[in-house]
């Protein structure tokens, strides 16, 4: 069911793709998720708003030169809504984070900063002005979950509650070491620690935030993603009593997940 209210302060409000190929990304996500692309002017060149029907679902921009030179693949950036980007950035720094981009205005749309948490995961702060964030949420083709994979769950459980007031609620299943992020009763994200169960190269996987987009049929959309040139990182699998998901890498290297809820 669609969320009819704007994202709450302290929760994720906007997913943004920085890509090496704007046109290819528009084609891929347009086909896979049915998104319509609308280019709008921005201080850093054209910016694309992806919409699902009449509702805004995500943003798209060109990857910057620094990321390209460092060999960083296309990537999704998750924004957290805050009341004051400057104050939140300053607090994050005191808590041990690095400020990758100091707070700055995005024309009349809002004010933002880019933060790297103490374990290395990158996210953004967003102080809304004209642009409030997604207007499509918890519905097909829209953001439905944001998940932290971290090299240190201990650090994350100190940093994010201190910065945003989140609570890390542990899973009741001892076989699945997982936490859900909760704010004022709202479950909006999760966390798990990167370990040997991730495969032989688990020590080389950096901390990161993952976006999940809801679909009606994970298996069918995963097959479609592969047909469009994407790679299947994790084939469709069930989460008992929750739903079914898959992890996809788009043709330019950005990784995201698809999710289908249980009936």
LOZALUM-990540 format. One line per field, with one value per residue: residue in three letters; x, y, z of N, C-alpha, C in turn. Coordinates in steps of 0.001 Angstrom, whole numbers. Layout:
<recs>
code	(ala; ...)
n_X	(X; ...)
n_Y	(Y; ...)
n_Z	(Z; ...)
ca_X	(X; ...)
ca_Y	(Y; ...)
ca_Z	(Z; ...)
c_X	(X; ...)
c_Y	(Y; ...)
c_Z	(Z; ...)
</recs>
This chain:
<recs>
code	(unk; unk; unk; unk; unk; unk; unk; unk; unk; unk; unk; unk; unk; unk; unk; unk; unk; unk; unk; unk; unk; unk; unk; unk; unk; unk; unk; unk; unk; unk; unk; unk; unk; unk; unk; unk; unk; unk; unk; unk; unk; unk; unk; unk; unk; unk; unk; unk; unk; unk; unk; unk; unk; unk; unk; unk; unk; unk; unk; unk; unk; unk; unk; unk; unk; unk; unk; unk; unk; unk; unk; unk; unk; unk; unk; unk; unk; unk; unk; unk; unk; unk; unk; unk; unk; unk; unk; unk; unk; unk; unk; unk; unk; unk; unk; unk; unk; unk; unk; unk; unk; unk; unk; unk; unk; unk; unk; unk; unk; unk; unk; unk; unk; unk; unk; unk; unk; unk; unk; unk; unk; unk; unk; unk; unk; unk; unk; unk; unk; unk; unk; unk; unk; unk; unk; unk; unk; unk; unk; unk; unk; unk; unk; unk; unk; unk; unk; unk; unk; unk; unk; unk; unk; unk; unk; unk; unk; unk; unk; unk; unk; unk; unk; unk; unk; unk; unk; unk; unk; unk; unk; unk; unk; unk; unk; unk; unk; unk; unk; unk; unk; unk; unk; unk; unk; unk; unk; unk; unk; unk; unk; unk; unk; unk; unk; unk; unk; unk; unk; unk; unk; unk; unk; unk; unk; unk; unk; unk; unk; unk; unk; unk; unk; unk; unk; unk; unk; unk; unk; unk; unk; unk; unk; unk; unk; unk; unk; unk; unk; unk; unk; unk; unk; unk; unk; unk; unk; unk; unk; unk; unk; unk; unk; unk; unk; unk; unk; unk; unk; unk; unk; unk; unk; unk; unk; unk; unk; unk; unk; unk; unk; unk; unk)
n_X	(853; 514; 2422; 1029; 1943; 4693; 8206; 9351; 11113; 14421; 14347; 14806; 14633; 15095; 16322; 19197; 20738; 23994; 25530; 27498; 26493; 23979; 21768; 21659; 21041; 18533; 17073; 17325; 16227; 13782; 12561; 12738; 11490; 9422; 9676; 9304; 11280; 12303; 14027; 15552; 16723; 19785; 22194; 24513; 24409; 22215; 19607; 17913; 14611; 13103; 9962; 7162; 4384; 2408; 3964; 7005; 9953; 12761; 16126; 18477; 21772; 24813; 27793; 30441; 33635; 35738; 34967; 34904; 37617; 38757; 37895; 35474; 32450; 29233; 26644; 24211; 22916; 21757; 19496; 18948; 16338; 16606; 16266; 18088; 20776; 23412; 23796; 23392; 25457; 27690; 27330; 27557; 30250; 31459; 30799; 32493; 32379; 33263; 33178; 32309; 31290; 30812; 28033; 25799; 23836; 21242; 20240; 16992; 15899; 16776; 19045; 22144; 24448; 27217; 28047; 30363; 30133; 31522; 32363; 32645; 30456; 28543; 26299; 23696; 22700; 19636; 18114; 15090; 13662; 12092; 11980; 10773; 11222; 10730; 7562; 6387; 6107; 6589; 5120; 4562; 7405; 8614; 10649; 11170; 12622; 15696; 18957; 21680; 24810; 27472; 30863; 31137; 28839; 28637; 29772; 27930; 25585; 26054; 26611; 24404; 21978; 22775; 23052; 20605; 18580; 17662; 16592; 18117; 16698; 16908; 16740; 14332; 14983; 17442; 19042; 19365; 21227; 20288; 19271; 16659; 16045; 14478; 12294; 10427; 8449; 8303; 9347; 11881; 14229; 17180; 19901; 22900; 25811; 28824; 30311; 31999; 30049; 29302; 30766; 33856; 35258; 34611; 35992; 36840; 34668; 33207; 31663; 28272; 25241; 22162; 19598; 16181; 13715; 10265; 8509; 6047; 6525; 9258; 10890; 10235; 10914; 13630; 14632; 14059; 15742; 18241; 18019; 18089; 20691; 21707; 23319; 22899; 23348; 22511; 20440; 16805; 15329; 13699; 12588; 11722; 8365; 8348; 8970; 10195; 13306; 15861; 19193; 20588; 22864; 23203; 23682; 25762; 27065; 25933; 24490; 21534; 18438; 15587; 12279; 9627; 6729; 5269; 2127)
n_Y	(-1203; 2217; 4853; 7697; 9963; 12285; 11337; 10647; 12822; 11915; 9451; 7439; 9246; 9567; 7877; 7823; 7495; 7454; 7431; 6020; 6173; 7909; 7744; 4984; 4053; 5220; 3815; 1151; 1075; 2168; 208; -2031; -1268; 290; 3012; 6518; 8990; 12263; 15078; 17628; 20951; 21538; 22605; 21312; 20525; 18738; 16912; 13923; 12988; 10127; 8686; 6854; 6311; 8962; 9622; 10550; 8619; 8203; 9514; 10523; 10966; 12089; 10286; 11622; 13114; 12489; 10053; 8426; 8478; 7179; 4675; 3841; 2113; 2732; 3814; 3573; 6097; 6755; 8963; 10613; 12176; 15254; 17859; 19901; 20215; 21124; 21020; 18282; 17180; 18170; 16897; 14228; 14167; 14558; 12159; 10433; 10123; 10726; 13682; 13745; 15459; 18702; 20483; 21927; 24095; 22985; 24548; 25821; 23601; 22124; 21353; 19721; 17085; 14835; 11863; 9647; 6823; 5608; 3002; 2997; 3094; 4954; 7697; 10187; 13396; 15158; 18197; 19333; 21644; 22905; 20384; 17491; 14776; 11244; 10440; 8168; 5127; 2002; 569; -1078; -710; 1220; 2625; 527; -385; 77; -919; -1633; -2999; -3944; -3714; -3542; -4040; -3292; -701; 630; 406; 2192; 4623; 5387; 5417; 7473; 9620; 9858; 8976; 6408; 3019; -135; -2996; -6307; -9409; -11992; -14483; -16698; -17900; -16111; -13511; -10408; -6988; -4608; -1273; 1138; 3856; 5756; 3753; 3121; 890; 916; 152; -2007; -4000; -5842; -7763; -7942; -10967; -14216; -15769; -14518; -15327; -16213; -13828; -12073; -10406; -8335; -6805; -3701; -1675; -720; 896; -453; -213; -1162; -2057; -2374; -4992; -6785; -9410; -11042; -13054; -12955; -10282; -10306; -12037; -10459; -8270; -9473; -10097; -7553; -6864; -6753; -8113; -10988; -10869; -12052; -14716; -14990; -15463; -16756; -14958; -16102; -15733; -13103; -12249; -12230; -11884; -10430; -9729; -7357; -6309; -3480; -2706; -819; -1223; -526; -1605; -3059; -4046; -6170; -6597; -8644; -8740; -10948; -12600)
n_Z	(0; -780; 695; 1962; 3139; 3588; 3769; 7056; 9308; 9946; 8743; 5731; 2743; 36; -2798; -4842; -7938; -9095; -12100; -14801; -17308; -18418; -20259; -20776; -18221; -17809; -19712; -18808; -16128; -16698; -18251; -16524; -14044; -14823; -14734; -15430; -16958; -16213; -17087; -15214; -14486; -12675; -10182; -10770; -13388; -15687; -14125; -13379; -12668; -11596; -12036; -10789; -12265; -11237; -9137; -7496; -7525; -7458; -7962; -10535; -11609; -13230; -12688; -10730; -11702; -9957; -8727; -10979; -11773; -9633; -10061; -9058; -9209; -10818; -8581; -5902; -3813; -594; 956; 4043; 5731; 7387; 9878; 10008; 8113; 8498; 11291; 11733; 10200; 11553; 14001; 13205; 12519; 15017; 16106; 14914; 12150; 8664; 6747; 3603; 1696; 2452; 3993; 1632; -485; -2639; -5035; -4775; -3770; -1534; 1180; 1522; 2577; 2359; 3907; 5504; 7399; 10608; 10004; 7310; 5484; 3137; 3057; 2591; 3871; 4017; 3989; 3599; 1296; -1218; -2421; -1127; -1046; -1765; -3220; -3757; -2155; -565; -2475; -5653; -7759; -6236; -3556; -757; 1388; 3184; 3591; 5709; 5181; 7009; 8212; 10862; 13079; 15678; 15847; 14227; 15729; 17715; 16422; 14565; 16185; 17949; 16213; 14744; 16396; 16101; 16807; 17125; 16424; 17293; 15402; 16017; 15332; 15951; 14077; 12117; 12159; 12412; 12237; 12688; 11757; 13675; 14211; 16273; 16294; 13626; 11252; 9062; 7851; 7668; 9088; 8719; 9494; 7648; 6884; 6995; 5815; 3545; 1405; -340; -779; 1226; 2986; 1441; 872; 1178; 3779; 3238; 2072; 1008; -1431; -1663; -3968; -4479; -6114; -8087; -8828; -8078; -9258; -11988; -12636; -12023; -13943; -16113; -15643; -16059; -18761; -19775; -19538; -16983; -14003; -11974; -8697; -6273; -6501; -6745; -3581; -644; 2270; 5229; 6237; 5520; 2780; -583; -2250; -4402; -5490; -7584; -10146; -12032; -15607; -15584; -13231; -10729; -7673; -6418; -4769; -5342; -4162; -3031; -1292; 1198; 769)
ca_X	(0; 1317; 2482; 456; 2605; 6092; 9109; 9517; 12447; 15224; 14257; 15275; 13661; 15389; 17405; 19755; 21720; 25065; 25848; 28455; 25779; 22635; 20756; 21533; 20352; 17133; 16459; 17299; 15252; 12479; 12006; 12640; 10565; 8360; 9875; 9393; 12398; 12121; 15233; 15322; 18003; 20355; 23425; 25615; 24030; 20891; 19298; 16728; 13682; 12374; 8627; 6311; 3096; 2450; 4730; 8458; 10492; 14219; 16868; 19559; 22738; 26062; 28850; 31423; 34947; 36580; 34592; 35340; 39068; 39098; 37390; 34266; 31360; 27965; 26196; 23026; 23141; 20526; 19397; 18148; 15728; 16976; 15733; 19195; 21903; 24670; 23872; 23528; 26799; 28613; 27147; 28129; 31711; 31819; 30570; 33523; 32176; 33980; 32294; 32834; 30860; 30268; 26681; 25661; 22486; 20905; 19318; 15911; 15306; 17118; 20447; 22600; 25836; 27494; 28710; 30847; 30046; 32794; 32762; 32882; 29262; 28273; 24911; 23562; 21721; 18805; 17248; 14169; 13022; 11031; 11913; 10591; 11655; 9867; 6119; 5998; 6785; 5896; 4235; 5378; 8319; 9018; 11493; 10420; 13514; 17077; 19647; 23109; 25735; 28578; 31966; 31059; 27496; 28814; 29940; 26677; 24598; 26368; 26600; 23112; 21064; 23214; 22860; 19217; 17605; 17181; 16787; 18464; 15908; 17452; 15824; 13972; 15480; 18878; 19756; 19520; 21679; 19802; 18653; 15794; 16114; 13148; 12201; 9058; 7581; 8353; 10423; 12151; 15496; 17784; 21358; 23561; 27263; 29522; 31147; 32426; 28902; 29110; 31582; 35308; 35820; 33856; 36857; 37050; 33400; 33136; 30360; 27472; 23783; 21489; 18197; 15256; 12537; 9205; 7960; 4975; 7044; 10720; 11502; 10030; 11691; 15046; 14913; 14027; 16969; 19333; 17816; 18431; 22135; 22105; 23878; 22230; 24301; 21884; 19198; 15626; 15232; 12677; 12834; 10537; 7313; 8548; 8808; 11173; 14151; 17010; 20152; 20899; 23847; 22770; 24743; 26863; 27728; 25229; 23845; 20286; 17655; 14166; 11576; 8223; 6219; 4411; 699)
ca_Y	(0; 3436; 5769; 8941; 11080; 12463; 10617; 11274; 13299; 10858; 8218; 7591; 10026; 9685; 7087; 8519; 6723; 8144; 6443; 6341; 6291; 8371; 7216; 3545; 3858; 5555; 2720; -61; 1180; 2417; -1087; -2946; -816; 1097; 4414; 7556; 9891; 13676; 15836; 18944; 21644; 21541; 23381; 20493; 19994; 18146; 15888; 13195; 12472; 8924; 8641; 5684; 6963; 10380; 9784; 10537; 7396; 8191; 10489; 10023; 11983; 11563; 10053; 12700; 12751; 11880; 8651; 7733; 8342; 6197; 3373; 3488; 1835; 3426; 3435; 4190; 6858; 6896; 10226; 10636; 13485; 15896; 19214; 20846; 19458; 21576; 20488; 16828; 16883; 18451; 15838; 13009; 14284; 14341; 10740; 9642; 10026; 11650; 14490; 13670; 16714; 19596; 20944; 22942; 24254; 22487; 25598; 26039; 22303; 21669; 21466; 18350; 16757; 13419; 11382; 8258; 6443; 5121; 1720; 3192; 3194; 6327; 8108; 11644; 14113; 16041; 19172; 19654; 22938; 22611; 18950; 16806; 13389; 10360; 10463; 6770; 4352; 771; 153; -1573; 216; 2273; 2270; -115; -770; 492; -1870; -1452; -4126; -3257; -4486; -3421; -3766; -2633; 730; 1156; 484; 3382; 5822; 5808; 5863; 8766; 10658; 10009; 8495; 5093; 1852; -1348; -4086; -7574; -10431; -13018; -15749; -16788; -18382; -14990; -12322; -9269; -5931; -3663; 96; 1592; 5213; 6072; 2657; 2927; 16; 1439; -331; -3124; -4047; -7112; -7641; -8673; -12006; -15317; -16349; -13768; -15903; -16195; -12478; -11233; -9410; -7232; -6092; -2546; -1325; 9; 903; -1069; 159; -2207; -1578; -3376; -5463; -7766; -10753; -10957; -13972; -12444; -9042; -10663; -12562; -9320; -7508; -10185; -9934; -6163; -6669; -6748; -9345; -11451; -11056; -13054; -15156; -14867; -16377; -16392; -14567; -16684; -14893; -11700; -12071; -12820; -10812; -10746; -8632; -7140; -5294; -2955; -2797; 104; -1640; -165; -2765; -2771; -5244; -6221; -7256; -8992; -9068; -12120; -12313)
ca_Z	(0; -898; 1836; 1480; 3789; 3227; 4656; 8371; 9663; 10541; 7960; 4353; 1980; -1396; -3367; -6001; -8703; -9818; -13123; -15855; -18585; -18080; -21181; -20567; -16946; -18023; -20457; -17980; -15042; -17289; -18646; -15388; -13000; -15397; -14375; -16448; -16649; -16549; -16791; -14614; -14299; -11334; -10094; -11268; -14694; -15702; -13130; -13813; -11675; -11993; -11451; -10976; -12441; -10890; -7905; -7639; -6933; -7308; -8749; -11390; -12011; -13780; -11702; -10827; -12247; -8919; -8588; -12195; -11740; -8600; -10482; -8310; -10149; -10599; -7239; -5317; -2595; 184; 1683; 5267; 5968; 8663; 10003; 9844; 7553; 9098; 12648; 11655; 9707; 12659; 14992; 12629; 12623; 16425; 16390; 14251; 10705; 7784; 5907; 2242; 1078; 3471; 3655; 586; -1006; -3968; -5487; -3808; -3486; -199; 1585; 1693; 2886; 2159; 5122; 5568; 8804; 11141; 9409; 5884; 4648; 2710; 2916; 2489; 4681; 3192; 4655; 2515; 1050; -2184; -2708; 151; -1134; -2540; -2996; -3959; -1119; -198; -3552; -6762; -8440; -5307; -2432; 321; 2487; 2995; 4457; 5923; 5332; 7663; 8772; 12315; 13595; 16976; 15597; 13682; 16796; 18500; 15577; 14018; 17245; 18489; 15198; 14281; 17363; 15714; 17656; 16371; 17002; 16798; 14921; 16999; 14800; 16241; 12897; 11193; 12900; 11628; 13029; 11984; 12251; 14080; 14736; 16708; 15898; 12180; 10789; 7719; 7315; 8372; 9189; 8981; 9471; 6588; 7495; 6122; 5114; 2313; 337; -183; -851; 2154; 3625; 498; 671; 2091; 4348; 2253; 2178; -136; -1628; -2106; -4682; -4465; -7384; -7902; -9058; -8047; -10214; -13350; -12811; -12008; -15278; -17033; -15410; -16724; -20201; -20095; -19377; -15588; -13454; -10767; -7599; -5413; -7153; -5890; -2451; 326; 3652; 5869; 6816; 5124; 1351; -1487; -2757; -5245; -5585; -9001; -10541; -13326; -16614; -15297; -11999; -9491; -7066; -5720; -4537; -5639; -3054; -3190; 32; 1350; 691)
c_X	(879; 1293; 2050; 1086; 4063; 6975; 9331; 10949; 13194; 15133; 14667; 14208; 13910; 16534; 17891; 20847; 22714; 25623; 26842; 27753; 24317; 21555; 20547; 20783; 18862; 16411; 16296; 16211; 13845; 11790; 11755; 11553; 9435; 8469; 9872; 10470; 12075; 13369; 14875; 16670; 18476; 21645; 24613; 25309; 22648; 20767; 18011; 15916; 12990; 11027; 7951; 4889; 3237; 3350; 6231; 9062; 11987; 14836; 17990; 20461; 23979; 27076; 29929; 32800; 35827; 36267; 35040; 36839; 39512; 38588; 36166; 33126; 30157; 27376; 24945; 23402; 21804; 20577; 18504; 17629; 16113; 16403; 16807; 20428; 23225; 24852; 24080; 24910; 27836; 28531; 27757; 29650; 32178; 31690; 31551; 33365; 33101; 32949; 32892; 32462; 30216; 28878; 26686; 24223; 22366; 19805; 18264; 15278; 15574; 18594; 20927; 24056; 25996; 28434; 29206; 30883; 31368; 33274; 32893; 31676; 28931; 26766; 24869; 22532; 20931; 17903; 16326; 13749; 11877; 10853; 11887; 11109; 10673; 8396; 5519; 6791; 5929; 4814; 5110; 6138; 8800; 9938; 10646; 11288; 14909; 17913; 21148; 23814; 27023; 29654; 31968; 29651; 27580; 28956; 28623; 25624; 24864; 26129; 25191; 22074; 21451; 22933; 21388; 18158; 17032; 17388; 17108; 17768; 16393; 16366; 15534; 14444; 16984; 19702; 20005; 19917; 21386; 19168; 17732; 15955; 14697; 13235; 10738; 8061; 7586; 9573; 10713; 13448; 16063; 19295; 21823; 25067; 27843; 30452; 31426; 31279; 28614; 29939; 33061; 35908; 35186; 34705; 37109; 35788; 33328; 31746; 29580; 25989; 23184; 20038; 17412; 14063; 11513; 8740; 6874; 5482; 8567; 11360; 11400; 10862; 13194; 15467; 14948; 15284; 18151; 19234; 18199; 19917; 22616; 22681; 23123; 23282; 23809; 20580; 18012; 15601; 14235; 13278; 11596; 9645; 7443; 8285; 9913; 11987; 15225; 17909; 20660; 22017; 23443; 23936; 25927; 27533; 27055; 24434; 22611; 19541; 16213; 13497; 10113; 7711; 5358; 2953; 46)
c_Y	(1241; 4242; 7143; 10170; 11152; 11679; 11382; 11744; 12161; 9532; 8499; 8239; 10015; 8746; 7751; 7677; 7654; 7133; 6952; 6590; 6630; 7741; 5724; 3254; 4165; 4413; 1473; 17; 1494; 1123; -1962; -2556; 60; 2569; 5322; 8546; 11308; 14436; 17226; 19620; 21543; 22339; 22632; 19882; 19377; 17008; 15222; 12738; 11256; 8931; 7316; 6217; 8442; 10660; 9671; 9376; 7449; 9283; 9828; 11182; 11303; 11382; 11116; 12192; 12052; 10395; 7843; 7462; 7310; 4799; 2910; 3239; 2730; 2937; 4191; 4875; 7066; 8165; 10046; 12055; 14008; 17312; 20266; 20088; 19844; 20980; 18975; 16425; 17097; 17359; 14530; 13004; 14022; 12868; 9832; 9466; 10979; 12405; 14502; 14904; 17556; 20089; 22053; 22960; 23650; 23410; 25845; 24723; 21832; 21889; 20071; 18271; 15268; 12954; 9948; 7849; 5828; 3785; 1803; 3297; 4660; 6558; 9626; 12156; 15028; 16892; 19732; 21115; 22654; 21114; 18170; 15372; 12562; 10609; 9109; 5946; 3145; 387; -328; -445; 1344; 1720; 1624; -467; -268; -236; -1621; -2803; -3508; -4206; -4417; -3031; -3033; -1125; 1349; 1335; 1648; 4640; 6271; 6164; 7219; 9894; 10923; 9577; 7140; 4081; 667; -2523; -5413; -8529; -11434; -14396; -15829; -17258; -17263; -13744; -11053; -8268; -5119; -2295; 593; 3014; 5519; 5031; 2335; 2083; 367; 924; -1456; -3026; -5482; -6912; -8485; -9684; -13123; -15965; -15639; -14338; -15690; -14797; -11520; -10148; -8198; -6412; -4930; -2382; -495; -61; 367; -597; -1046; -1546; -2706; -3718; -6496; -9192; -10686; -11843; -13444; -11195; -9308; -11200; -11423; -8473; -8156; -10039; -8535; -5859; -6595; -8090; -9709; -11724; -12121; -13456; -15022; -15925; -15843; -15913; -15051; -15658; -13409; -11488; -12751; -11676; -11353; -9519; -8556; -6107; -4780; -2948; -1866; -186; -1267; -1363; -2324; -4079; -5062; -6996; -7475; -9445; -10304; -11713; -12579)
c_Z	(0; 393; 1346; 2133; 3362; 4189; 5953; 8564; 10373; 9828; 6512; 3479; 475; -1803; -4658; -6650; -9374; -10810; -14153; -17195; -18312; -18964; -20980; -19271; -17083; -18730; -19581; -16913; -15563; -17680; -17423; -14390; -13520; -15068; -15599; -16011; -17103; -16136; -16278; -14427; -12853; -11364; -10674; -12629; -14608; -14694; -13591; -12616; -12278; -11282; -11751; -11057; -12140; -9685; -8143; -6853; -6649; -8169; -9530; -11767; -12581; -12663; -11853; -11261; -11220; -8752; -9809; -12160; -10713; -8934; -9722; -9299; -9895; -9278; -6820; -4007; -1893; 1031; 2919; 5476; 7347; 8688; 9774; 9390; 8195; 10490; 12631; 11166; 10813; 13721; 14493; 12763; 14047; 16806; 15644; 12760; 9961; 6952; 4505; 1433; 2166; 3050; 2608; 93; -2391; -4490; -4406; -3370; -2064; 80; 1945; 2122; 2653; 3268; 4922; 7032; 9299; 10586; 7888; 4981; 4378; 2571; 2838; 3478; 3756; 4063; 3586; 2505; 67; -2432; -1393; 138; -1941; -2208; -3357; -2957; -771; -1204; -4701; -7469; -7535; -4212; -1328; 1530; 2155; 4037; 4505; 6033; 5843; 8160; 10291; 12754; 14926; 16806; 15123; 14769; 17758; 17668; 15182; 15089; 17824; 17508; 14891; 15300; 17026; 16840; 16753; 17040; 16454; 16333; 16026; 16562; 15037; 15048; 11891; 11977; 12103; 12589; 12128; 12622; 12495; 14617; 15016; 16195; 14418; 11807; 9327; 7099; 8150; 8418; 9397; 8827; 8349; 7255; 6495; 5359; 3791; 1154; 570; -138; 156; 2802; 2735; 264; 1659; 2687; 3324; 2604; 888; -212; -2135; -2794; -4760; -5876; -7094; -8010; -9163; -9096; -11644; -13603; -12777; -13366; -16294; -16887; -16119; -18239; -20665; -19908; -17952; -15169; -12176; -9716; -6621; -6092; -6207; -4793; -1442; 1645; 4404; 6549; 6446; 3645; 569; -2098; -3680; -5273; -7016; -9160; -11914; -14327; -16387; -13943; -10696; -8983; -6273; -5532; -4983; -4515; -3391; -1835; 41; 1288; 2044)
</recs>
